[in-house]
Amino acid sequence: MKPLPHIYKAQLSGGAEGYAVVSVARIPEFRTAPPADFDGLGDVWSPNQFLMAAVETCFLFTLQAVARASKLPSGPWSSRTSEAHGLCPHLREAASAAEARSP
């Protein structure tokens, strides 16, 4: 691992509506758009899906790093499939939940 701090950069190009393009140095760019739930076409990755994918990949890569550092032999844990679910509640429900938690 390289010394901390690690700095990550991404560039986003887009217009008033429709697709946007995300680019990072030395990595192929990709298109993104709102999910179908937010009137997007649903044919490319959305920020919501990226968030769930980030949770899943962080979990897997952390497990790999811990196993490598611990010198664990391969086992049932070394090949896995997992799934993350995210919930976007109705705005009024989210606001009520936030108000209920406020001091």
N, C-alpha and C positions, 0 to 999 in steps of 0.2 A: 504494500500500500504506500502511496506517496504521502509525504508529510502534509498535515493539515495546516491551514484551511484548504478545502477543495472549493473551487469556484466553477459554477456551471452556467453556461450562457446559451440562450436560444433566441432566434429572431422570428418574428411573426409578421407576415405581410398579408393584408386583406383589405377589403373595401367595405362599403356600407352594409352589404348583406352577402350571403352565399358563402363560398369556400374561403378558407384562409390557408396559407402555406407556412409551415414551420420549418426552419432550417437551423442547422448546427454545423460548425466547421467539420469537414472530413466525414460527414454522415449524409446519406441520401435524404433529401427533403421529402416532406409528405404533406398531403392535403388534410385538412380537418374542417369540421363544420358542426353546427348545433345538432344534437340528436333529434330523431324523429319526434320525440316527446315535446320538443321546443320548436316544432315546425321545420326542422331540418330534413334533408332528404333521407338521412339514415344510411347512406352508402359509403361513408368514410368514418374513421375514428373521431369521436367527439371528446371534448375535455373531460366529460363525466367518465367515459370509458378509460381514458388515460389515467385518471385518478385511481380507479379500481385496479388497473394493470400495474400502476406504481406500487400500490400496497402489496399486491401479490409478488411482484418481482423483488421488492425489498425483503420480503419474508424469505423467499427462496435463496437469494444471494447471501443473506445473513446466515441462514442455516448452512449453506455451503462453506462460508468462511469459518464458522464455528467448528464444523466438522473437520475442515482442513487443519485448523490450528490445534484441534484436539487429537489429530491423527486417527480419527475414527475410521475403521474399515467400512467398505461399502456394505450396505444392508438394505432392509426394506425402505428405509427413509431416503435412500439415495436416488430413487426415481419416484417422482410424485406428481400428482395433478391436484390443483386446488382451484377454488372459485371464490371470488369476492362479490358481495352484493352491496350496493349503495342505495339509499332511499332519499329521494327529494320530496319532502312533505309539502303539503299545501302551505302557502305562505302564511295564512292565518294560524295554522297549527304550529309552524316553526316560531312565529312571533309569540304565541301563547306560551310555548315551552321555554323560550328565552326569558320571558317576563317572569315565569314561575321560578326560574333559577336565579334571578337577579336579587342581590342583597337588599 
